[in-house]
Amino acid sequence: MSALFNTIFGVLCTALLGTYITNKIAEFFQRRTVLNNIKIKKAEEQIKQISDLSIRINKSSASRRFAMQNLINALLNNGQNIDEIRNEYRIEVKNWNIDLTSYNIELSMMSLTELAIHHLEGVDYGENAYASGVHRNFFKAHNLLNRYINGDKNTLLLIKAQDLLNISYKETKYISEQLVIESNNIWNNLKNNETDPLSIYNLGRAETFQLILAIFHHPRSNFLRVKRPSRD
């Protein structure tokens, strides 16, 4: 009787333990799935924000650039509707200046302050020197345009203004390229679970078993990755 009781008790304990372990495993994978879904959703939202910002910067930059180019063309060709074209240009300048503040804030919130400073706003290295940035080149071209309109009828001013518009275009294109790279980085970080390939520069963050595999040149050692340090 005692042996039968022990057998039944053992079977029950084994079943309960098995159920407990199974539930814990299922709970673990369920939590991991939920966490991965949250990460994917967050990454998708970030990428959408970056894409939307890139589109708005390109559209706004193009509108101001084309408005100035139209005015330059009218001045070079002694157009009859210059006043109307100037009014359209003023509207685009005002719109750009309003949008520029928002673009700077959004880039800063994405930790892309350097991109905002050097390629959106720009840095001026002197009146006759190269200037970086979309806005800075717009501003210098605007000043040349005003000089021509206000009495200095040297067409070289307009030609120089066109050159500056081309630089603004290149800077806008560069910003778009960097935003694409940022989007790709977000997906890569998600795919690699915030890890970096094991290298001599991050050995301090490697697990012991990873170091053992690397030391003995295990076939999988080339695929080892270590957790990135926290940004906090």
C-alpha positions in Angstrom: 0.0 0.0 0.0 2.8 2.3 1.0 4.7 1.6 -2.3 1.5 2.3 -4.3 1.1 5.6 -2.4 4.7 6.6 -3.1 4.3 5.8 -6.7 1.1 7.8 -7.1 2.6 10.7 -5.1 5.7 10.6 -7.3 3.7 10.6 -10.5 1.6 13.6 -9.2 4.7 15.5 -8.2 6.3 14.8 -11.5 3.2 16.0 -13.3 2.9 19.1 -11.2 6.5 19.9 -11.7 6.3 19.3 -15.4 3.2 21.6 -15.6 5.0 24.3 -13.6 8.1 24.2 -15.8 5.9 24.1 -19.0 4.0 27.1 -17.8 7.1 29.0 -16.9 8.7 28.3 -20.3 5.5 29.4 -22.0 5.4 32.6 -19.8 9.0 33.3 -20.7 8.4 33.1 -24.4 5.2 35.0 -24.2 7.0 37.9 -22.4 9.8 37.8 -24.9 7.3 37.9 -27.8 5.4 40.8 -26.2 8.8 42.6 -25.6 9.9 42.0 -29.2 6.5 43.3 -30.5 6.9 46.5 -28.5 10.5 47.0 -29.8 9.3 46.4 -33.4 6.4 48.9 -33.0 8.8 51.5 -31.5 11.3 51.0 -34.3 8.5 51.4 -36.9 7.3 54.6 -35.3 10.9 56.0 -35.2 11.5 55.1 -38.8 8.2 56.7 -39.8 9.1 59.9 -38.0 12.5 60.0 -39.7 10.9 59.3 -43.1 8.3 62.0 -42.6 11.0 64.5 -41.5 13.1 63.7 -44.5 10.2 64.3 -46.9 9.3 67.6 -45.2 12.8 68.9 -45.3 13.2 68.0 -49.0 9.8 69.6 -49.9 10.4 72.8 -47.9 14.0 73.2 -49.2 12.9 72.6 -52.8 10.1 75.1 -52.5 12.5 77.9 -51.4 15.2 76.9 -53.9 12.8 76.9 -56.8 11.2 80.2 -55.8 14.6 81.9 -55.7 15.7 80.3 -59.0 12.5 81.6 -60.6 13.3 85.1 -59.3 16.9 84.9 -60.6 15.7 83.7 -64.0 13.2 86.6 -64.1 15.9 89.1 -63.2 18.4 87.7 -65.8 15.7 87.8 -68.5 14.2 91.2 -67.5 10.9 89.5 -66.8 7.7 91.6 -66.7 6.1 90.0 -63.6 9.1 90.4 -61.2 7.0 91.9 -58.5 4.7 88.9 -58.4 7.6 86.5 -58.4 9.2 88.4 -55.6 6.1 88.1 -53.5 6.0 84.4 -54.1 9.6 84.2 -53.1 9.0 86.1 -49.9 6.2 83.7 -48.9 8.6 80.7 -49.4 11.3 82.4 -47.3 8.9 83.0 -44.5 7.6 79.4 -44.7 11.2 78.0 -44.7 12.2 80.1 -41.7 9.2 78.9 -39.7 9.8 75.3 -40.6 13.5 75.5 -39.9 13.0 75.8 -36.1 10.8 72.6 -36.1 13.4 70.7 -38.2 16.1 71.6 -35.7 14.1 70.5 -32.7 13.1 67.2 -34.4 16.7 66.4 -35.4 17.9 67.2 -31.9 15.3 64.9 -30.4 16.6 62.1 -32.6 20.2 62.7 -31.3 21.2 64.2 -34.7 22.2 67.6 -33.4 25.4 67.6 -35.4 23.4 67.0 -38.6 21.2 70.0 -37.7 24.1 72.3 -36.9 26.5 71.6 -39.8 24.2 70.5 -42.6 20.7 72.0 -41.9 21.6 75.4 -40.3 25.2 75.4 -41.5 28.4 77.1 -40.6 29.8 80.2 -42.4 33.6 80.4 -42.8 33.6 83.9 -44.1 32.0 86.2 -46.7 34.0 84.8 -49.6 34.6 81.3 -48.2 32.7 78.1 -48.4 29.7 77.7 -46.1 28.1 74.5 -45.1 24.4 73.9 -44.5 21.1 74.3 -46.4 20.0 77.5 -44.5 23.4 79.2 -44.5 23.7 79.0 -48.3 20.1 80.1 -48.7 20.9 83.1 -46.5 24.1 84.0 -48.5 22.3 83.6 -51.8 19.5 85.8 -50.4 21.9 88.6 -49.6 23.4 88.5 -53.1 20.0 88.7 -54.5 19.1 91.7 -52.4 22.4 93.5 -53.5 21.4 93.0 -57.1 17.8 94.2 -56.6 18.9 97.2 -54.6 21.2 98.6 -57.2 24.3 96.5 -57.9 23.3 95.2 -61.3 26.3 92.9 -61.6 25.0 89.6 -63.0 27.8 87.7 -61.4 25.9 88.2 -58.1 23.0 86.2 -59.5 25.3 83.5 -60.9 27.0 83.2 -57.5 23.5 83.0 -55.9 22.7 80.1 -58.2 25.9 78.3 -57.2 24.9 78.7 -53.5 21.5 77.2 -54.4 23.3 74.2 -55.8 25.2 73.8 -52.5 21.9 74.0 -50.6 20.6 71.2 -52.8 23.6 69.0 -52.1 23.3 69.6 -48.4 19.6 68.7 -48.5 20.5 65.5 -50.3 23.2 64.7 -47.7 20.7 65.2 -44.9 18.3 62.7 -46.6 21.1 60.2 -47.0 22.0 60.4 -43.3 18.4 60.0 -42.3 18.2 56.8 -44.4 21.3 55.6 -42.7 19.7 56.4 -39.3 16.6 54.4 -40.3 18.8 51.4 -41.3 20.7 51.6 -38.0 17.4 51.3 -36.1 16.5 48.1 -37.9 20.0 46.7 -37.5 20.0 47.5 -33.8 16.7 45.7 -33.4 17.8 42.7 -35.5 21.1 42.4 -33.5 19.3 43.0 -30.2 21.6 46.0 -29.3 24.8 44.1 -29.7 28.1 44.6 -31.5 30.5 42.1 -33.1 33.1 40.8 -30.6 36.4 42.6 -31.0 39.5 43.6 -29.2 37.8 46.9 -28.2 34.9 45.3 -26.3 36.3 42.2 -24.7 35.4 43.6 -21.3 31.7 43.2 -22.1 32.0 39.6 -23.3 30.7 36.6 -21.4 33.2 34.0 -20.2 32.0 31.3 -22.6 32.4 33.8 -25.5 36.0 34.4 -24.6 36.6 30.7 -24.4 35.2 30.2 -27.9 37.3 33.0 -29.2 40.5 31.8 -27.5 40.1 28.3 -29.0 39.1 29.7 -32.4 35.7 27.9 -32.3 34.0 28.0 -35.8 31.3 30.2 -34.3 33.7 32.7 -32.8 33.4 34.9 -35.9 29.7 35.3 -35.2 30.0 36.2 -31.5 28.3 39.5 -30.4 28.4 41.4 -27.1 25.8 43.7 -25.4 26.3 47.4 -26.0 26.8 49.6 -22.9 23.7 51.4 -21.7 23.3 55.0 -23.0 21.9 56.1 -19.6 
